[in-house]
Amino acid sequence: MSQHTVPTLQTQRLNLRPMAEADFPAYAAFLASPRAAGLGGPLSQRQAWGLFCHDIACWPLFGHGGLMIDRRADGTCVGQVGISHGPLFPEKELGWLLYEGHEGHGYATEAAIALRDWAARALGVSELVSYIAPNNAASAAVAERLGAVRDLLADRPDPNDLVYRHRLTTTPR
């Protein structure tokens, strides 16, 4: 297992920070709600814990993973953004989720841009994908705002998922 430092990234309005055990209750509540349908939910606490641990474990295994999204103005955690990989994901996936009441402010787009650009710079990643449930118009709109395009031929973890491909401009590490 390699050692990777989990970054803290800042945008104009957001802090993207490493996940902590204290983040789990809100994360699990989101995944237990009907809003998690696009992620295979609602999920049990045990299933949520598995995904939470996956997002943390990706850091030492692959050099990327999940980051919590905090509003800089007041420190409120509004959701999560991450790059997932491993046996559950055919390719490195850029994903995001926002907690109830925090949609419609551009937080997902802002956080995803920051993590996507970090991956291009720090990891030299040239492509990412986003797997999106077909009825999740809000997430599809985020992917499109990021400049991702539908990839009809890509492998996907769920045969019904839409796949959006992000082609990144990398810079030397």
C-alpha positions in Angstrom: 0.0 0.0 0.0 1.4 3.4 -1.0 1.2 6.5 1.1 -0.7 9.5 -0.2 -1.5 12.7 1.5 -5.2 13.6 1.4 -5.4 17.2 0.2 -7.5 20.0 1.4 -8.7 22.1 -1.5 -10.2 25.5 -1.4 -12.5 27.3 -3.9 -14.0 30.7 -3.6 -16.9 29.4 -1.4 -15.9 25.9 -0.4 -13.3 23.9 1.6 -12.9 20.3 0.4 -11.4 18.4 3.3 -10.5 14.8 4.3 -13.4 12.7 5.6 -13.7 12.1 9.4 -15.7 9.7 11.5 -17.9 12.6 12.6 -19.1 13.0 9.0 -20.6 9.5 9.0 -24.1 10.3 10.6 -25.0 12.9 7.9 -23.6 10.7 5.1 -25.5 7.7 6.3 -28.7 9.7 6.7 -28.4 10.9 3.1 -27.8 7.3 1.9 -30.8 6.0 3.9 -33.1 8.6 2.2 -35.0 8.3 -1.1 -32.6 11.0 -2.4 -29.9 8.2 -2.6 -31.8 6.3 -5.3 -29.2 7.3 -7.9 -26.6 5.6 -5.8 -28.5 2.4 -5.4 -30.2 3.5 -2.2 -31.9 3.9 0.1 -29.0 2.0 1.8 -28.7 0.5 5.3 -26.3 1.9 7.8 -24.0 -1.1 7.1 -24.0 -0.4 3.3 -23.4 3.3 4.0 -20.5 2.4 6.2 -19.0 0.3 3.4 -19.2 3.2 0.9 -17.9 5.7 3.5 -14.9 3.4 4.2 -14.4 2.9 0.4 -14.1 6.6 -0.1 -11.5 6.9 2.6 -9.6 3.7 1.6 -9.2 5.0 -2.0 -6.6 7.5 -0.8 -3.9 5.1 0.3 -4.8 2.6 -2.4 -5.0 4.9 -5.4 -4.0 8.4 -4.4 -7.5 9.8 -4.7 -10.8 9.4 -2.9 -13.6 11.3 -1.1 -13.6 14.8 0.3 -16.3 16.5 2.3 -17.6 19.8 1.1 -17.8 22.5 3.7 -19.1 26.0 3.0 -16.3 28.5 3.9 -18.7 31.1 5.2 -20.0 29.1 8.1 -18.3 25.7 8.0 -21.5 23.8 7.2 -20.9 20.4 5.5 -23.1 20.4 2.4 -22.0 17.1 0.9 -19.2 15.1 -0.6 -17.2 14.9 -3.8 -14.8 12.1 -4.7 -12.9 10.1 -7.2 -13.7 6.4 -6.8 -11.9 3.4 -8.3 -11.5 -0.3 -7.5 -13.5 -3.3 -8.4 -16.8 -1.5 -8.1 -15.9 1.0 -10.8 -14.7 0.2 -14.3 -12.9 3.5 -14.6 -12.0 6.3 -12.2 -15.3 8.0 -11.4 -15.8 11.7 -10.4 -18.9 11.8 -8.3 -20.7 14.2 -6.0 -23.6 14.3 -3.6 -25.3 17.2 -1.8 -27.2 17.0 1.4 -30.9 18.1 1.6 -31.4 21.8 1.2 -28.0 22.5 -0.4 -28.9 21.9 -4.0 -29.2 24.7 -6.6 -26.3 26.8 -5.3 -23.6 25.5 -7.6 -21.8 23.7 -4.8 -21.5 20.3 -6.7 -20.2 22.0 -9.8 -17.7 24.1 -7.9 -16.4 21.2 -5.8 -16.2 18.8 -8.8 -14.2 21.3 -10.8 -11.7 21.7 -7.9 -11.2 18.0 -7.5 -11.2 17.3 -11.3 -8.5 20.0 -11.8 -6.5 18.7 -8.8 -6.6 15.2 -10.3 -5.2 16.5 -13.6 -2.4 18.4 -11.9 -1.5 16.1 -9.0 -2.1 12.7 -10.6 -1.7 13.4 -14.3 -5.2 11.9 -14.9 -6.3 12.6 -18.4 -9.9 11.2 -18.2 -12.5 10.6 -15.5 -16.1 9.4 -15.9 -19.3 10.1 -14.0 -21.8 7.3 -13.6 -25.3 8.9 -13.3 -28.7 7.3 -12.9 -30.9 8.0 -15.9 -33.5 9.9 -13.8 -31.0 12.1 -12.0 -31.3 15.2 -14.2 -29.6 17.4 -11.6 -26.4 15.3 -11.7 -26.5 15.1 -15.5 -26.7 18.9 -15.6 -23.6 19.1 -13.3 -21.7 16.8 -15.6 -22.6 18.8 -18.6 -21.6 22.1 -16.8 -18.2 20.4 -16.2 -17.9 19.9 -20.0 -18.3 16.1 -19.8 -20.0 14.4 -22.8 -22.1 11.2 -22.9 -20.1 8.0 -23.7 -22.6 5.4 -24.9 -19.9 2.7 -25.3 -18.3 2.9 -21.9 -18.5 0.1 -19.3 -20.6 1.0 -16.4 -21.2 -0.5 -12.9 -25.0 -0.6 -13.5 -26.2 -1.3 -17.0 -28.8 1.6 -16.7 -26.2 4.2 -15.7 -25.5 7.1 -18.0 -21.7 7.6 -18.5 -20.3 11.1 -18.8 -16.7 11.3 -19.9 -14.4 14.2 -18.7 -11.4 14.7 -20.8 -8.8 16.6 -18.8 -5.9 18.8 -19.6 -3.0 17.4 -17.6 0.1 19.3 -16.6 3.4 17.6 -15.7 3.7 16.5 -12.1 
